[in-house]
Amino acid sequence: MTKNQDASEIVNNSLETNELSHKTLLNSLTNVIQKIRGKTTEKEIVQLCVDQVHEVIECDRVVVYSLRSESQGKIIAEALTTGFSPIIDSIIKDHCFEARYADQYQKGRVRAIDNIYEAGMSACHVENLEKIEVKANLVVPLIFPDHSLFGLLVMHQCSAFRQWKQSEINFAIQIAAWSMEQIAYFQKYSQLQAELEKNLEWHQWQKWQNLLQKITYDIHKVNNCSEVLQVTVDRVREVLQCDRTVIYGLQDENLGKIIAESALATLESIKGSIIKDPCFEYRFIDKYRQGRVRAIDNIYQAGMSACYIENLEKIDVKSNLVVPINWRNGKIYGLLVAHQCFKFRKWQVQEIDWLKQVGYQTGLSLSRARLEEELSDGESIKNNLEAAREAITFTKLKAQKIRESLQQLNTVSLELNNLSRILNKEVNSRARFDLRSETRAIKVMQILVRKMAFNVEKFKKYLGSCQTDVTHIKDIVDESLIRYPLNKVNRDRDKPLNKINRDRDKQKKLKIERGSQSIFEYDT
């Protein structure tokens, strides 16, 4: 039988019209077919099957017995006359049901028992039927078009024994066959739908993976922390198409500060804002360090405190998505936050997972950029120290020249003093000489004056050389202090990097204001 087979043909070919009226069966089958076509799940189809059989055949109970193994099954659908015990969802372990019966039912076996005590059944089988008040039953197999066995359609007469009519048997067979065809069609449709959804999910996953690879490349190709932060917020807002993205610093002097922002031009900038939020508790930092993510679709329906809502309203937030940014060593750097400001937004699972990965990659890139900056600082210090060493060597040479010049100055000074004493002596003794001796004295004084003039020039020369060398030394020292100040040398020498980090942690803890919630967090 096919799905499109005409209902009247089914009746004419399969039912004995002398036992049930042709019109009644035709109407019943037509009704069942129309109803089954409107069902969209396996559960709905089998329930309609038992309901229609129960209504037309007028027995006390109709069930669908789904086979899970050769000796165990479950009642998955039931139609019951009032006054009898329901057995829906019962797990039936019937060790009297041998494997050969399953094979027989798969081949189309139909069993009509008018009286369970006269059918030659085993004692355990009769006992199982008595437990559910059965006196007579009719069993029709539920077989898929590929000839595999789904289960059994079973009709129970509980109030009395019953002789099953051939027309009733044929009606049940036709309903069972039509139902299984519909279930097979539904299963095939569901399988195709699942494959389509899986294919669509794969394409969606691939799309977000490509977006993650692109933003990861963009983040990692920049060389300093400030550029990493700005590229991150720019790319995130571009991909998520949200109204604002920010990075909220939770470290050092950036604790509680918006340190990067990308926003629509119509929104007021909050970059550089210091967030003093009494609703923030220090415990949330540990949660974010462990990877906590918060997606808030509607700030008014998220069970948040009044102060938290008020803080979000101040910056026009209606929905937000918050993920952590952690250093490579696991310490918290800050929060990457997406804001929806002009309408509420349902954050999708793919968006949440993607942003979480972006936060992770941002932390790695910040760690790398910070390391490069420290290495660059170290190289700069090394170059400055090398320059300072060269300056010291040059200064030593200049100082040696100054010392030599000073020695020459000292020698010239001594000679000038001696000449001065001789000249004074000649001037003082001039009165005691006669004319001839005066002429001689004048010549002597002329010689002395020329010697003094010569030595004065030498003195000026050595003094000028000293002044030049002193000026060179002063210029070298001034340039060295400008290039690498002494207070920076002392600070970096006395405060190693690990100690700096420890001090930052201490400052961070001292700066945190205890409360209950942050503008980027709330506790439920």
C-alpha positions as CSV (number, residue, x, y, z in Angstrom):
1,M,0.0,0.0,0.0
2,T,1.3,3.5,-0.8
3,K,0.6,6.8,0.9
4,N,-1.4,8.1,-2.1
5,Q,-3.6,5.0,-2.4
6,D,-7.2,5.9,-2.4
7,A,-9.1,5.2,0.8
8,S,-12.1,3.7,-1.0
9,E,-9.8,1.3,-2.8
10,I,-8.3,0.2,0.5
11,V,-11.8,-0.6,1.8
12,N,-13.0,-2.4,-1.4
13,N,-9.8,-4.5,-1.5
14,S,-9.4,-5.3,2.2
15,L,-12.7,-5.3,4.1
16,E,-15.7,-7.5,4.2
17,T,-18.6,-5.2,3.8
18,N,-21.1,-7.8,5.0
19,E,-19.8,-7.5,8.6
20,L,-19.3,-3.7,8.9
21,S,-21.1,-1.4,6.6
22,H,-19.1,-0.2,3.6
23,K,-20.1,3.4,4.4
24,T,-19.0,3.2,8.0
25,L,-15.6,1.8,7.1
26,L,-15.1,4.2,4.3
27,N,-15.9,7.2,6.5
28,S,-13.7,5.9,9.3
29,L,-10.7,5.2,7.0
30,T,-11.1,8.5,5.2
31,N,-11.2,10.3,8.5
32,V,-8.2,8.5,9.8
33,I,-6.2,9.2,6.7
34,Q,-7.0,12.9,6.7
35,K,-6.2,13.1,10.4
36,I,-2.9,11.2,10.1
37,R,-1.8,13.5,7.2
38,G,-2.1,16.4,9.6
39,K,0.2,14.9,12.3
40,T,3.8,15.9,12.4
41,T,5.3,13.6,15.1
42,E,5.6,9.9,15.6
43,K,3.9,10.2,19.0
44,E,0.9,12.0,17.4
45,I,0.5,9.4,14.7
46,V,0.5,6.4,17.0
47,Q,-1.9,8.1,19.4
48,L,-4.3,8.9,16.6
49,C,-4.0,5.2,15.5
50,V,-5.1,3.8,18.8
51,D,-7.8,6.4,19.2
52,Q,-9.5,5.6,15.9
53,V,-9.2,1.9,16.3
54,H,-10.7,2.1,19.8
55,E,-13.6,4.3,18.4
56,V,-14.4,2.1,15.4
57,I,-13.9,-1.4,16.9
58,E,-15.3,-0.4,20.3
59,C,-13.0,-2.6,22.4
60,D,-12.0,-1.8,26.0
61,R,-8.3,-0.9,25.3
62,V,-6.0,-0.3,22.4
63,V,-2.3,0.1,22.8
64,V,0.9,0.4,20.7
65,Y,3.5,-1.9,22.0
66,S,7.0,-0.7,20.9
67,L,9.6,-3.4,20.8
68,R,12.9,-2.5,22.4
69,S,14.3,-6.0,22.3
70,E,13.1,-9.6,21.7
71,S,11.6,-9.9,25.1
72,Q,11.0,-6.3,26.3
73,G,8.8,-3.5,25.1
74,K,7.0,-0.3,26.2
75,I,3.5,0.9,25.9
76,I,3.9,4.2,24.0
77,A,0.2,4.9,23.2
78,E,-3.1,3.9,24.7
79,A,-6.9,4.5,24.2
80,L,-8.9,3.2,27.2
81,T,-12.5,2.8,28.1
82,T,-13.4,4.3,31.5
83,G,-13.3,1.8,34.4
84,F,-10.2,-0.1,33.3
85,S,-6.6,0.4,34.5
86,P,-4.3,2.4,32.2
87,I,-0.9,0.8,31.2
88,I,0.6,3.6,29.2
89,D,4.4,3.9,29.6
90,S,4.6,0.4,31.2
91,I,7.7,-1.5,30.5
92,I,6.7,-5.1,29.8
93,K,9.2,-7.9,30.3
94,D,7.7,-10.9,28.8
95,H,10.1,-13.9,28.8
96,C,7.4,-16.0,27.2
97,F,7.8,-13.9,24.1
98,E,10.2,-16.0,22.1
99,A,12.4,-14.7,19.3
100,R,10.5,-16.8,16.8
101,Y,7.4,-14.7,17.4
102,A,9.2,-11.5,16.5
103,D,10.3,-13.0,13.2
104,Q,6.7,-14.2,12.6
105,Y,5.2,-10.7,13.3
106,Q,7.9,-9.1,11.1
107,K,6.5,-11.4,8.3
108,G,3.0,-10.2,8.9
109,R,1.6,-12.6,11.6
110,V,-1.8,-11.5,13.0
111,R,-3.1,-13.1,16.2
112,A,-6.8,-13.0,17.2
113,I,-7.5,-14.6,20.6
114,D,-11.2,-14.8,21.6
115,N,-10.5,-16.4,25.0
116,I,-7.1,-16.3,26.6
117,Y,-7.9,-19.5,28.5
118,E,-8.7,-21.5,25.4
119,A,-5.9,-20.4,23.1
120,G,-3.3,-22.8,24.3
121,M,-1.0,-20.1,25.6
122,S,1.6,-20.8,28.2
123,A,0.7,-20.2,31.9
124,C,3.1,-17.2,32.2
125,H,1.6,-15.5,29.1
126,V,-1.9,-16.0,30.5
127,E,-0.7,-14.6,33.9
128,N,0.7,-11.5,32.3
129,L,-2.6,-10.8,30.4
130,E,-4.6,-11.3,33.6
131,K,-2.5,-8.6,35.3
132,I,-3.9,-6.1,32.9
133,E,-7.4,-7.5,32.9
134,V,-7.3,-8.9,29.4
135,K,-9.8,-11.7,28.4
136,A,-9.5,-11.5,24.6
137,N,-7.0,-9.7,22.4
138,L,-6.2,-8.9,18.8
139,V,-2.5,-8.4,17.8
140,V,-1.5,-6.7,14.5
141,P,2.1,-6.0,13.6
142,L,3.4,-2.5,12.9
143,I,5.8,-3.0,10.0
144,F,7.8,-0.3,8.2
145,P,7.8,-0.2,4.3
146,D,11.3,-1.7,4.5
147,H,9.8,-4.7,6.4
148,S,11.4,-3.9,9.7
149,L,9.3,-4.4,12.8
150,F,8.3,-1.3,14.8
151,G,6.0,-2.9,17.3
152,L,2.5,-4.2,17.8
153,L,-1.0,-2.7,17.6
154,V,-2.9,-4.6,20.3
155,M,-6.7,-4.5,21.0
156,H,-7.9,-5.7,24.4
157,Q,-11.3,-6.8,25.5
158,C,-11.3,-6.7,29.3
159,S,-15.0,-6.9,30.2
160,A,-15.7,-10.2,28.6
161,F,-14.5,-12.7,26.0
162,R,-14.9,-11.6,22.4
163,Q,-15.0,-13.2,19.0
164,W,-13.1,-10.9,16.6
165,K,-14.6,-10.3,13.2
166,Q,-12.6,-10.5,10.1
167,S,-13.7,-7.0,9.1
168,E,-12.3,-5.7,12.4
169,I,-9.1,-7.5,11.8
170,N,-8.8,-6.1,8.3
171,F,-9.6,-2.6,9.5
172,A,-6.8,-2.8,12.1
173,I,-4.4,-4.1,9.5
174,Q,-5.1,-1.2,7.2
175,I,-4.8,1.4,9.9
176,A,-1.6,-0.2,11.1
177,A,-0.1,-0.2,7.6
178,W,-1.2,3.4,6.9
179,S,0.2,4.6,10.2
180,M,3.6,3.0,9.7
181,E,3.8,4.5,6.2
182,Q,3.2,7.9,7.7
183,I,5.8,7.3,10.5
184,A,8.4,6.1,7.9
185,Y,7.7,9.3,5.9
186,F,8.0,11.4,9.1
187,Q,11.2,9.7,10.1
188,K,12.7,10.2,6.7
189,Y,11.6,13.9,6.7
190,S,13.1,14.3,10.2
191,Q,16.3,12.7,9.1
192,L,16.6,15.1,6.1
193,Q,15.7,18.0,8.3
194,A,18.3,17.0,10.9
195,E,20.9,16.7,8.1
196,L,19.9,20.1,6.8
197,E,20.1,21.6,10.2
198,K,23.5,19.9,10.8
199,N,24.7,21.2,7.5
200,L,23.4,24.7,8.4
201,E,25.0,24.5,11.8
202,W,28.3,23.5,10.2
203,H,28.2,26.4,7.9
204,Q,27.3,28.7,10.8
205,W,30.2,27.3,12.8
206,Q,32.5,27.7,9.8
207,K,31.4,31.3,9.4
208,W,32.2,32.1,13.1
209,Q,35.5,30.3,12.9
210,N,36.5,32.4,9.9
211,L,35.5,35.5,11.7
212,L,37.6,34.4,14.7
213,Q,40.6,33.7,12.6
214,K,40.3,37.1,11.0
215,I,40.1,39.1,14.2
216,T,42.9,36.9,15.8
217,Y,45.1,37.9,12.8
218,D,44.2,41.6,13.2
219,I,44.8,41.5,16.9
220,H,48.2,39.7,16.8
221,K,49.7,41.8,14.0
222,V,49.8,45.0,16.1
223,N,52.8,45.6,18.4
224,N,51.6,47.4,21.5
225,C,48.9,47.1,24.1
226,S,46.9,50.2,23.2
227,E,46.6,49.1,19.6
228,V,45.6,45.6,20.6
229,L,42.8,47.1,22.7
230,Q,41.5,49.4,20.0
231,V,41.6,46.9,17.2
232,T,39.7,44.5,19.5
233,V,36.8,46.8,20.2
234,D,36.6,48.0,16.6
235,R,36.5,44.5,15.1
236,V,34.0,43.2,17.7
237,R,31.5,46.0,17.1
238,E,31.9,45.5,13.4
239,V,31.1,41.7,13.6
240,L,28.4,41.8,16.3
241,Q,26.8,44.9,14.8
242,C,26.2,46.2,18.4
243,D,26.0,49.8,19.4
244,R,29.1,50.0,21.6
245,T,32.0,47.8,22.6
246,V,34.4,48.7,25.5
247,I,37.2,47.2,27.5
248,Y,36.8,47.8,31.2
249,G,40.2,47.8,32.9
250,L,40.6,45.9,36.2
251,Q,44.3,46.3,36.7
252,D,46.8,48.9,38.1
253,E,45.7,52.5,37.6
254,N,43.1,51.2,35.0
255,L,41.0,49.6,37.7
256,G,37.4,50.6,37.1
257,K,38.3,52.6,33.9
258,I,37.1,52.4,30.4
259,I,40.4,52.1,28.5
260,A,39.1,51.3,25.0
261,E,35.9,52.0,23.2
262,S,34.2,51.7,19.8
263,A,30.7,53.2,19.6
264,L,28.1,54.7,17.2
265,A,28.5,58.4,16.6
266,T,25.2,59.1,18.2
267,L,26.3,57.7,21.6
268,E,28.2,59.8,24.1
269,S,31.7,58.5,24.5
270,I,32.5,56.9,27.9
271,K,36.2,56.2,27.1
272,G,38.4,57.3,30.0
273,S,35.5,57.2,32.5
274,I,36.4,56.1,36.0
275,I,33.6,53.8,37.1
276,K,33.1,54.0,40.9
277,D,30.5,51.3,41.3
278,P,29.5,50.4,44.9
279,C,27.6,47.4,43.4
280,F,30.9,45.7,42.5
281,E,32.3,42.9,44.6
282,Y,35.8,41.6,44.5
283,R,34.6,38.0,44.3
284,F,33.5,38.6,40.7
285,I,37.1,39.1,39.6
286,D,37.9,35.5,40.6
287,K,34.8,34.3,38.7
288,Y,35.9,36.2,35.5
289,R,39.5,34.9,36.0
290,Q,37.9,31.4,35.8
291,G,36.2,32.2,32.5
292,R,32.8,33.6,33.6
293,V,30.6,34.9,30.8
294,R,27.4,36.9,31.2
295,A,24.8,37.5,28.5
296,I,22.0,39.8,29.5
297,D,19.2,40.1,26.9
298,N,17.1,42.6,28.9
299,I,18.4,44.5,31.9
300,Y,14.9,44.9,33.3
301,Q,14.2,41.1,33.3
302,A,17.5,39.8,34.5
303,G,16.7,40.0,38.2
304,M,19.4,42.7,38.8
305,S,19.5,45.1,41.7
306,A,18.2,48.7,41.3
307,C,21.6,50.3,41.6
308,Y,23.0,48.0,38.8
309,I,20.1,48.9,36.5
310,E,20.6,52.6,37.3
311,N,24.3,52.4,36.4
312,L,23.5,50.7,33.1
313,E,20.8,53.3,32.3
314,K,23.4,56.1,32.8
315,I,25.3,54.8,29.8
316,D,22.1,53.9,27.8
317,V,22.6,50.1,28.0
318,K,19.6,47.8,27.4
319,S,21.4,44.5,26.8
320,N,25.0,43.5,27.3
321,L,27.5,40.7,26.8
322,V,30.5,40.4,29.1
323,V,33.6,38.2,28.7
324,P,36.9,38.2,30.6
325,I,40.3,39.2,29.2
326,N,43.1,37.3,31.1
327,W,46.8,37.5,30.9
328,R,48.7,34.5,29.7
329,N,49.6,33.8,33.4
330,G,45.9,33.6,34.3
331,K,45.6,37.0,36.0
332,I,42.6,39.2,35.1
333,Y,43.3,42.1,32.8
334,G,39.8,43.4,32.3
335,L,36.4,42.8,30.7
336,L,35.4,42.9,27.0
337,V,31.8,44.2,26.9
338,A,29.3,44.5,24.1
339,H,26.5,47.0,24.6
340,Q,23.1,47.2,22.9
341,C,21.7,50.6,23.6
342,F,18.7,51.4,21.3
343,K,16.8,48.1,21.7
344,F,16.9,44.8,23.6
345,R,18.9,41.9,22.1
346,K,18.8,38.2,22.3
347,W,22.5,37.1,22.3
348,Q,23.0,34.0,20.2
349,V,25.1,31.0,21.3
350,Q,27.5,31.5,18.4
351,E,28.0,35.1,19.3
352,I,28.7,34.3,23.0
353,D,31.2,31.6,22.1
354,W,32.9,33.8,19.5
355,L,33.3,36.7,21.9
356,K,34.6,34.4,24.6
357,Q,37.3,33.2,22.2
358,V,38.0,36.8,21.2
359,G,38.6,37.7,24.8
360,Y,41.0,34.8,25.2
361,Q,42.9,35.8,22.0
362,T,43.0,39.4,23.2
363,G,44.6,38.3,26.5
364,L,47.3,36.4,24.6
365,S,48.0,39.3,22.3
366,L,48.3,41.7,25.3
367,S,50.7,39.3,26.9
368,R,52.8,39.2,23.8
369,A,52.7,43.0,23.3
370,R,53.6,43.6,26.9
371,L,56.6,41.2,26.6
372,E,57.7,43.0,23.4
373,E,57.4,46.4,25.1
374,E,59.5,45.1,28.1
375,L,62.1,43.7,25.7
376,S,62.1,47.0,23.8
377,D,62.6,48.9,27.1
378,G,65.4,46.5,28.0
379,E,67.1,47.0,24.7
380,S,66.7,50.8,25.1
381,I,68.2,50.6,28.6
382,K,71.1,48.6,27.2
383,N,71.7,51.1,24.4
384,N,71.6,54.0,26.9
385,L,74.0,52.3,29.2
386,E,76.3,51.6,26.3
387,A,76.1,55.3,25.4
388,A,76.7,56.3,29.0
389,R,79.7,54.0,29.1
390,E,81.1,55.6,26.0
391,A,80.4,59.1,27.5
392,I,82.2,58.1,30.7
393,T,85.2,56.9,28.7
394,F,85.3,60.2,26.7
395,T,84.8,62.2,29.9
396,K,87.8,60.4,31.4
397,L,89.9,61.4,28.4
398,K,88.8,64.9,28.7
399,A,89.4,64.9,32.5
400,Q,93.0,63.7,31.8
401,K,93.5,66.5,29.3
402,I,92.2,68.9,31.9
403,R,94.6,67.6,34.5
404,E,97.5,68.0,32.0
405,S,96.3,71.5,31.1
406,L,96.2,72.3,34.8
407,Q,99.7,71.1,35.3
408,Q,100.8,73.3,32.5
409,L,98.9,76.2,34.0
410,N,100.6,75.6,37.3
411,T,104.1,75.6,35.6
412,V,103.3,78.8,33.7
413,S,101.9,80.3,36.9
414,L,105.1,79.6,38.7
415,E,107.2,81.0,35.9
416,L,105.0,84.2,35.9
417,N,105.5,84.5,39.6
418,N,109.2,84.2,39.3
419,L,109.3,86.8,36.5
420,S,107.2,89.1,38.5
421,R,109.5,88.9,41.5
422,I,112.6,89.5,39.3
423,L,110.8,92.4,37.6
424,N,109.9,93.9,40.9
425,K,113.4,93.5,42.1
426,E,114.7,95.3,39.0
427,V,112.3,98.2,39.5
428,N,113.1,98.6,43.2
429,S,116.9,98.6,42.5
430,R,116.7,101.1,39.6
431,A,117.5,104.2,41.8
432,R,120.9,102.9,42.9
433,F,122.2,102.5,39.4
434,D,124.0,105.1,37.3
435,L,123.1,105.9,33.8
436,R,125.0,103.0,32.4
437,S,123.5,100.6,34.8
438,E,120.0,102.1,34.1
439,T,120.3,101.3,30.4
440,R,121.2,97.8,31.3
441,A,118.2,97.6,33.7
442,I,115.8,98.7,31.1
443,K,117.0,96.0,28.7
444,V,116.6,93.4,31.5
445,M,113.1,94.6,32.2
446,Q,112.2,94.5,28.5
447,I,113.3,90.9,28.4
448,L,111.3,90.1,31.5
449,V,108.2,91.7,30.1
450,R,108.5,89.8,26.9
451,K,108.8,86.6,28.8
452,M,105.8,87.4,31.0
453,A,103.7,88.3,27.9
454,F,104.7,84.9,26.3
455,N,103.8,83.0,29.5
456,V,100.5,84.9,29.7
457,E,99.6,83.7,26.3
458,K,100.5,80.2,27.3
459,F,98.4,80.5,30.4
460,K,95.4,81.8,28.4
461,K,95.9,78.9,25.9
462,Y,95.9,76.2,28.7
463,L,93.0,77.9,30.5
464,G,90.9,77.9,27.3
465,S,91.6,74.3,26.7
466,C,90.4,73.4,30.2
467,Q,87.3,75.4,29.8
468,T,86.5,73.7,26.5
469,D,87.0,70.2,28.0
470,V,84.9,71.2,31.0
471,T,82.1,72.3,28.6
472,H,82.3,69.0,26.7
473,I,82.0,67.0,29.9
474,K,79.0,69.1,31.0
475,D,77.3,68.5,27.7
476,I,77.9,64.8,27.9
477,V,76.5,64.6,31.4
478,D,73.4,66.7,30.5
479,E,72.7,64.5,27.5
480,S,73.0,61.3,29.5
481,L,70.6,62.6,32.1
482,I,68.0,63.5,29.5
483,R,68.3,60.1,27.7
484,Y,68.1,58.0,30.8
485,P,67.3,59.9,34.1
486,L,69.0,58.8,37.3
487,N,65.7,58.4,39.1
488,K,64.6,55.9,36.4
489,V,67.8,54.0,36.7
490,N,67.4,53.7,40.5
491,R,63.7,52.8,40.2
492,D,64.3,50.0,37.7
493,R,67.4,48.8,39.5
494,D,65.7,48.6,42.9
495,K,62.3,47.3,41.7
496,P,62.6,44.1,39.6
497,L,59.8,43.1,37.3
498,N,58.3,40.4,39.6
499,K,58.3,42.9,42.5
500,I,56.6,45.5,40.2
501,N,53.9,42.9,39.5
502,R,53.4,42.1,43.2
503,D,53.1,45.8,44.0
504,R,50.5,46.2,41.2
505,D,48.4,43.4,42.7
506,K,48.5,45.0,46.1
507,Q,47.5,48.3,44.7
508,K,44.7,46.7,42.7
509,K,43.3,45.0,45.8
510,L,43.4,48.3,47.8
511,K,41.6,50.2,45.1
512,I,38.7,47.8,44.8
513,E,35.5,49.2,46.4
514,R,33.5,46.5,48.0
515,G,29.7,46.3,47.2
516,S,27.3,43.8,45.7
517,Q,27.4,44.2,41.9
518,S,29.2,45.9,39.1
519,I,27.8,47.7,36.1
520,F,29.1,44.8,34.1
521,E,28.0,42.0,36.6
522,Y,25.2,41.0,38.9
523,D,24.7,38.0,41.1
524,T,21.5,35.9,40.8
